[in-house]
Amino acid sequence: MIAIIFAISVLLLPSTLARFIPHPITQEIAGWLSPGALLYYVLYALAVIFFTFFYTAVVFNPVEVADNMRRYGGFIPGLRPGRPTAEHITTILTRVTFVGALFFASIAVLPVLLNRELLFNSFPFGGTSILIAVGVALDTVQQVESHLLMRHYKGFMKGA
């Protein structure tokens, strides 16, 4: 989700700045980078993919995970602890991130493109709106389940 927010922010910045400069070239650039232009959607998808990899690299450190696994006695069968484990984790992380980045890019771009090309205006939500709504719904369900579980344990403790 963070990747989509970063991508929109970075992509709309040049377009927004170009609108304040009354020059034909900047107006042309603003038109190319405005929502609705094909170049905008291509750059948007590429930016989402880039920022997904960037955010994953910032948040998840395979070397640290491999060190923690070694420190606590964990290992991956067939791999030596340390650098080989970190390289294996990096390979798997890259593959998973690539699939996730393509998914995020499609969630961000496809609904808007379908609405635009098919003139399907009766569904006014973008992919990111649906992603946020599903995330909030899942979090709400999880919180309700934990409250019910806590209430169940309180009743269990009173009966003892």
Backbone as CSV, one residue per row, in Angstrom:
resi,resn,N_x,N_y,N_z,CA_x,CA_y,CA_z,C_x,C_y,C_z
1,MET,0.822,-1.192,0.000,0.000,0.000,0.000,0.866,1.255,0.000
2,ILE,1.964,1.209,0.755,2.869,2.353,0.813,3.443,2.631,-0.577
3,ALA,3.728,1.566,-1.330,4.295,1.737,-2.665,3.341,2.510,-3.575
4,ILE,2.064,2.242,-3.460,1.078,2.938,-4.289,1.015,4.413,-3.910
5,ILE,1.065,4.699,-2.620,1.030,6.094,-2.163,2.266,6.845,-2.636
6,PHE,3.448,6.225,-2.505,4.682,6.859,-2.988,4.612,7.101,-4.496
7,ALA,4.133,6.102,-5.237,4.080,6.214,-6.693,3.179,7.365,-7.130
8,ILE,2.023,7.480,-6.515,1.111,8.573,-6.867,1.743,9.918,-6.541
9,SER,2.363,10.013,-5.371,2.971,11.282,-4.955,4.074,11.712,-5.905
10,VAL,4.962,10.792,-6.228,6.087,11.128,-7.106,5.606,11.416,-8.519
11,LEU,4.619,10.686,-8.976,4.143,10.865,-10.347,3.346,12.151,-10.536
12,LEU,2.600,12.553,-9.535,1.795,13.765,-9.676,2.578,15.048,-9.397
13,LEU,3.730,14.943,-8.755,4.516,16.137,-8.441,4.954,16.903,-9.693
14,PRO,5.584,16.274,-10.701,5.970,17.043,-11.895,4.772,17.655,-12.623
15,SER,3.682,16.911,-12.686,2.488,17.423,-13.350,1.939,18.640,-12.621
16,THR,1.916,18.572,-11.297,1.418,19.695,-10.500,2.314,20.913,-10.646
17,LEU,3.618,20.710,-10.571,4.555,21.831,-10.716,4.508,22.426,-12.119
18,ALA,4.344,21.573,-13.132,4.315,22.062,-14.510,3.095,22.936,-14.781
19,ARG,2.036,22.735,-14.063,0.830,23.549,-14.270,1.016,24.989,-13.789
20,PHE,1.984,25.224,-12.904,2.233,26.574,-12.406,3.155,27.380,-13.310
21,ILE,3.793,26.733,-14.267,4.702,27.430,-15.183,3.984,27.586,-16.522
22,PRO,3.645,28.821,-16.896,2.864,29.033,-18.124,3.737,28.983,-19.385
23,HIS,4.260,27.819,-19.689,5.067,27.640,-20.888,4.493,26.457,-21.657
24,PRO,4.463,26.525,-22.991,3.842,25.437,-23.763,4.475,24.061,-23.511
25,ILE,5.785,24.026,-23.311,6.447,22.735,-23.089,6.018,22.136,-21.747
26,THR,5.975,22.969,-20.711,5.566,22.447,-19.401,4.094,22.033,-19.402
27,GLN,3.279,22.750,-20.159,1.871,22.364,-20.260,1.726,21.019,-20.980
28,GLU,2.575,20.799,-21.982,2.567,19.522,-22.700,2.991,18.382,-21.767
29,ILE,4.033,18.632,-20.969,4.495,17.631,-20.003,3.401,17.355,-18.974
30,ALA,2.745,18.404,-18.515,1.653,18.234,-17.549,0.537,17.379,-18.144
31,GLY,0.264,17.560,-19.430,-0.757,16.750,-20.091,-0.367,15.286,-20.182
32,TRP,0.911,15.014,-20.465,1.385,13.631,-20.551,1.348,12.926,-19.202
33,LEU,1.627,13.692,-18.137,1.731,13.092,-16.805,0.457,13.240,-15.978
34,SER,-0.619,13.631,-16.600,-1.889,13.774,-15.886,-2.677,12.469,-15.958
35,PRO,-3.454,12.183,-14.917,-4.308,10.993,-14.979,-5.222,11.063,-16.200
36,GLY,-5.282,9.969,-16.913,-6.054,9.920,-18.142,-5.166,9.699,-19.349
37,ALA,-3.895,10.097,-19.255,-2.948,9.881,-20.344,-2.351,8.479,-20.225
38,LEU,-2.092,7.845,-21.357,-1.550,6.489,-21.352,-0.172,6.444,-20.694
39,LEU,0.666,7.452,-20.950,1.990,7.500,-20.332,1.885,7.529,-18.810
40,TYR,0.898,8.224,-18.295,0.689,8.282,-16.844,0.489,6.884,-16.266
41,TYR,-0.335,6.071,-16.911,-0.625,4.739,-16.390,0.582,3.814,-16.494
42,VAL,1.347,3.935,-17.562,2.563,3.126,-17.703,3.565,3.506,-16.618
43,LEU,3.798,4.809,-16.449,4.729,5.264,-15.417,4.212,4.932,-14.016
44,TYR,2.923,4.994,-13.830,2.312,4.661,-12.540,2.590,3.202,-12.188
45,ALA,2.365,2.299,-13.144,2.621,0.877,-12.900,4.100,0.636,-12.609
46,LEU,4.979,1.257,-13.388,6.419,1.091,-13.158,6.842,1.665,-11.808
47,ALA,6.271,2.795,-11.432,6.601,3.402,-10.138,6.108,2.531,-8.984
48,VAL,4.940,1.935,-9.126,4.432,1.038,-8.079,5.368,-0.157,-7.926
49,ILE,5.815,-0.723,-9.041,6.744,-1.856,-8.987,8.053,-1.430,-8.325
50,PHE,8.602,-0.287,-8.744,9.855,0.202,-8.155,9.716,0.429,-6.656
51,PHE,8.669,1.120,-6.231,8.513,1.438,-4.815,8.167,0.209,-3.972
52,THR,7.583,-0.809,-4.580,7.368,-2.056,-3.847,8.709,-2.687,-3.495
53,PHE,9.620,-2.735,-4.482,10.959,-3.259,-4.211,11.702,-2.370,-3.221
54,PHE,11.590,-1.067,-3.387,12.276,-0.123,-2.498,11.798,-0.288,-1.058
55,TYR,10.497,-0.333,-0.863,9.939,-0.449,0.484,10.313,-1.791,1.120
56,THR,10.294,-2.847,0.327,10.684,-4.157,0.846,12.146,-4.154,1.278
57,ALA,13.004,-3.506,0.491,14.426,-3.431,0.843,14.643,-2.637,2.125
58,VAL,13.834,-1.623,2.352,13.971,-0.809,3.566,13.470,-1.571,4.792
59,VAL,12.367,-2.289,4.650,11.712,-2.921,5.792,12.323,-4.281,6.152
60,PHE,12.737,-5.041,5.160,13.160,-6.426,5.396,14.626,-6.592,5.037
61,ASN,15.445,-6.995,6.009,16.875,-7.184,5.798,17.197,-8.680,5.867
62,PRO,17.472,-9.332,4.727,17.744,-10.771,4.725,18.980,-11.161,5.538
63,VAL,19.995,-10.303,5.575,21.200,-10.608,6.353,20.858,-10.666,7.843
64,GLU,20.046,-9.726,8.292,19.630,-9.715,9.696,18.784,-10.943,10.031
65,VAL,17.906,-11.333,9.126,17.080,-12.525,9.348,17.963,-13.768,9.421
66,ALA,18.944,-13.878,8.514,19.854,-15.026,8.535,20.670,-15.050,9.826
67,ASP,21.130,-13.882,10.279,21.879,-13.819,11.542,21.006,-14.222,12.725
68,ASN,19.772,-13.748,12.752,18.856,-14.124,13.837,18.559,-15.622,13.817
69,MET,18.398,-16.179,12.627,18.167,-17.621,12.527,19.365,-18.388,13.085
70,ARG,20.576,-17.977,12.716,21.791,-18.636,13.195,21.923,-18.488,14.707
71,ARG,21.653,-17.295,15.198,21.791,-17.008,16.623,20.837,-17.850,17.471
72,TYR,19.637,-18.095,16.968,18.646,-18.841,17.740,18.558,-20.314,17.345
73,GLY,19.528,-20.781,16.576,19.602,-22.200,16.254,18.747,-22.642,15.088
74,GLY,18.183,-21.716,14.352,17.375,-22.073,13.193,18.239,-22.227,11.953
75,PHE,17.740,-22.951,10.980,18.475,-23.116,9.729,17.504,-23.523,8.632
76,ILE,17.968,-23.400,7.416,17.220,-23.879,6.256,17.915,-25.158,5.813
77,PRO,17.199,-26.277,5.750,17.841,-27.543,5.380,18.571,-27.434,4.041
78,GLY,19.816,-27.914,4.039,20.622,-27.901,2.826,21.448,-26.646,2.650
79,LEU,21.314,-25.677,3.550,22.081,-24.429,3.443,22.870,-24.203,4.725
80,ARG,24.073,-23.678,4.549,24.879,-23.335,5.719,24.352,-22.035,6.317
81,PRO,24.442,-21.897,7.627,24.030,-20.635,8.258,24.921,-19.480,7.801
82,GLY,24.383,-18.278,7.851,25.150,-17.087,7.485,24.864,-16.626,6.074
83,ARG,25.935,-16.383,5.312,25.804,-15.797,3.981,24.970,-16.641,3.007
84,PRO,25.181,-17.976,2.912,24.332,-18.753,1.988,22.843,-18.657,2.330
85,THR,22.529,-18.634,3.610,21.130,-18.491,4.024,20.595,-17.121,3.631
86,ALA,21.395,-16.077,3.848,20.972,-14.718,3.481,20.751,-14.602,1.976
87,GLU,21.636,-15.223,1.179,21.470,-15.180,-0.278,20.209,-15.925,-0.707
88,HIS,19.937,-17.051,-0.066,18.722,-17.814,-0.381,17.467,-17.008,-0.021
89,ILE,17.488,-16.389,1.145,16.353,-15.558,1.564,16.175,-14.388,0.602
90,THR,17.281,-13.792,0.158,17.209,-12.683,-0.802,16.583,-13.137,-2.113
91,THR,16.973,-14.317,-2.594,16.406,-14.844,-3.841,14.900,-15.054,-3.712
92,ILE,14.492,-15.679,-2.628,13.059,-15.926,-2.416,12.311,-14.607,-2.238
93,LEU,12.903,-13.684,-1.479,12.272,-12.382,-1.255,12.088,-11.623,-2.566
94,THR,13.081,-11.693,-3.449,12.976,-11.017,-4.742,11.836,-11.598,-5.571
95,ARG,11.726,-12.911,-5.580,10.643,-13.551,-6.344,9.266,-13.186,-5.788
96,VAL,9.139,-13.260,-4.478,7.851,-12.943,-3.849,7.514,-11.465,-4.040
97,THR,8.515,-10.601,-3.908,8.291,-9.165,-4.086,7.895,-8.854,-5.521
98,PHE,8.491,-9.559,-6.487,8.140,-9.327,-7.887,6.674,-9.660,-8.143
99,VAL,6.233,-10.796,-7.636,4.820,-11.175,-7.803,3.921,-10.166,-7.096
100,GLY,4.300,-9.773,-5.879,3.517,-8.781,-5.138,3.490,-7.433,-5.830
101,ALA,4.626,-7.040,-6.420,4.689,-5.760,-7.127,3.782,-5.769,-8.353
102,LEU,3.785,-6.873,-9.090,2.879,-6.977,-10.246,1.417,-6.941,-9.797
103,PHE,1.125,-7.602,-8.684,-0.235,-7.586,-8.147,-0.640,-6.165,-7.752
104,PHE,0.236,-5.469,-7.010,-0.061,-4.091,-6.614,-0.254,-3.193,-7.831
105,ALA,0.617,-3.338,-8.824,0.501,-2.508,-10.025,-0.821,-2.781,-10.737
106,SER,-1.206,-4.048,-10.813,-2.478,-4.352,-11.480,-3.668,-3.852,-10.669
107,ILE,-3.590,-3.967,-9.331,-4.672,-3.459,-8.477,-4.787,-1.942,-8.613
108,ALA,-3.661,-1.263,-8.765,-3.672,0.196,-8.845,-4.127,0.696,-10.213
109,VAL,-3.706,0.025,-11.280,-3.905,0.572,-12.627,-5.121,-0.016,-13.346
110,LEU,-5.328,-1.314,-13.248,-6.387,-1.942,-14.049,-7.793,-1.398,-13.802
111,PRO,-8.235,-1.216,-12.561,-9.594,-0.685,-12.390,-9.786,0.693,-13.022
112,VAL,-8.769,1.534,-12.916,-8.878,2.876,-13.496,-8.898,2.790,-15.018
113,LEU,-8.043,1.942,-15.583,-8.028,1.777,-17.037,-9.330,1.173,-17.545
114,LEU,-9.850,0.185,-16.838,-11.111,-0.423,-17.266,-12.259,0.579,-17.203
115,ASN,-12.295,1.372,-16.147,-13.331,2.408,-16.058,-13.201,3.399,-17.203
116,ARG,-11.970,3.745,-17.545,-11.722,4.750,-18.589,-12.035,4.195,-19.978
117,GLU,-11.557,2.989,-20.265,-11.694,2.434,-21.610,-13.089,1.884,-21.887
118,LEU,-13.703,1.287,-20.885,-15.021,0.684,-21.090,-16.159,1.623,-20.726
119,LEU,-15.794,2.825,-20.280,-16.779,3.812,-19.839,-17.729,3.189,-18.819
120,PHE,-17.142,2.473,-17.895,-17.881,1.747,-16.862,-17.917,2.614,-15.612
121,ASN,-18.662,3.710,-15.686,-18.661,4.706,-14.619,-19.571,4.362,-13.452
122,SER,-20.293,3.255,-13.524,-21.175,2.910,-12.417,-20.406,2.309,-11.242
123,PHE,-19.103,2.049,-11.420,-18.260,1.534,-10.338,-17.174,2.565,-10.063
124,PRO,-17.448,3.521,-9.162,-16.558,4.668,-9.009,-15.329,4.429,-8.136
125,PHE,-15.064,3.193,-7.711,-13.949,2.941,-6.807,-12.724,2.475,-7.575
126,GLY,-11.566,2.962,-7.151,-10.315,2.482,-7.713,-9.839,1.265,-6.948
127,GLY,-8.792,0.653,-7.462,-8.241,-0.536,-6.822,-7.711,-0.265,-5.431
128,THR,-7.123,0.910,-5.233,-6.579,1.222,-3.912,-7.696,1.391,-2.886
129,SER,-8.823,1.930,-3.300,-9.963,2.065,-2.380,-10.455,0.700,-1.930
130,ILE,-10.533,-0.225,-2.863,-10.969,-1.578,-2.531,-9.944,-2.241,-1.612
131,LEU,-8.657,-2.027,-1.898,-7.593,-2.593,-1.066,-7.678,-2.077,0.365
132,ILE,-7.927,-0.790,0.523,-8.067,-0.202,1.860,-9.302,-0.764,2.560
133,ALA,-10.422,-0.839,1.852,-11.663,-1.342,2.458,-11.512,-2.793,2.916
134,VAL,-10.880,-3.623,2.106,-10.671,-5.023,2.487,-9.730,-5.109,3.685
135,GLY,-8.672,-4.296,3.695,-7.747,-4.286,4.831,-8.425,-3.884,6.125
136,VAL,-9.257,-2.861,6.074,-9.987,-2.413,7.268,-10.973,-3.489,7.720
137,ALA,-11.662,-4.111,6.778,-12.623,-5.163,7.132,-11.916,-6.347,7.794
138,LEU,-10.784,-6.771,7.245,-10.045,-7.884,7.840,-9.527,-7.538,9.229
139,ASP,-9.052,-6.316,9.404,-8.568,-5.884,10.716,-9.709,-5.843,11.729
140,THR,-10.873,-5.376,11.308,-12.037,-5.329,12.197,-12.452,-6.733,12.622
141,VAL,-12.484,-7.662,11.681,-12.834,-9.049,12.005,-11.828,-9.630,12.994
142,GLN,-10.545,-9.353,12.781,-9.512,-9.860,13.688,-9.678,-9.279,15.096
143,GLN,-9.991,-8.008,15.201,-10.187,-7.390,16.516,-11.416,-7.961,17.220
144,VAL,-12.493,-8.177,16.482,-13.698,-8.762,17.080,-13.397,-10.177,17.577
145,GLU,-12.677,-10.957,16.775,-12.324,-12.314,17.195,-11.471,-12.300,18.456
146,SER,-10.508,-11.382,18.560,-9.667,-11.346,19.759,-10.461,-10.902,20.974
147,HIS,-11.410,-9.989,20.810,-12.254,-9.593,21.943,-13.142,-10.756,22.395
148,LEU,-13.692,-11.499,21.444,-14.511,-12.660,21.803,-13.673,-13.725,22.502
149,LEU,-12.462,-13.934,22.031,-11.574,-14.907,22.656,-11.197,-14.469,24.066
150,MET,-10.929,-13.176,24.239,-10.597,-12.650,25.561,-11.785,-12.824,26.511
151,ARG,-12.972,-12.556,26.037,-14.181,-12.719,26.857,-14.367,-14.196,27.228
152,HIS,-14.067,-15.088,26.296,-14.178,-16.522,26.563,-13.209,-16.936,27.668
153,TYR,-11.985,-16.438,27.632,-11.001,-16.777,28.660,-11.356,-16.164,30.009
154,LYS,-11.949,-14.965,30.012,-12.372,-14.361,31.282,-13.427,-15.235,31.949
155,GLY,-14.375,-15.752,31.174,-15.392,-16.645,31.715,-14.786,-17.945,32.201
156,PHE,-13.782,-18.426,31.523,-13.101,-19.653,31.915,-12.364,-19.462,33.236
157,MET,-11.739,-18.291,33.414,-10.982,-18.009,34.635,-11.922,-17.820,35.834
158,LYS,-13.111,-17.257,35.636,-14.056,-17.055,36.741,-14.616,-18.382,37.228
159,GLY,-14.756,-19.342,36.325,-15.331,-20.629,36.687,-14.377,-21.493,37.498
160,ALA,-13.110,-21.192,37.528,-12.132,-22.036,38.230,-12.080,-21.794,39.709
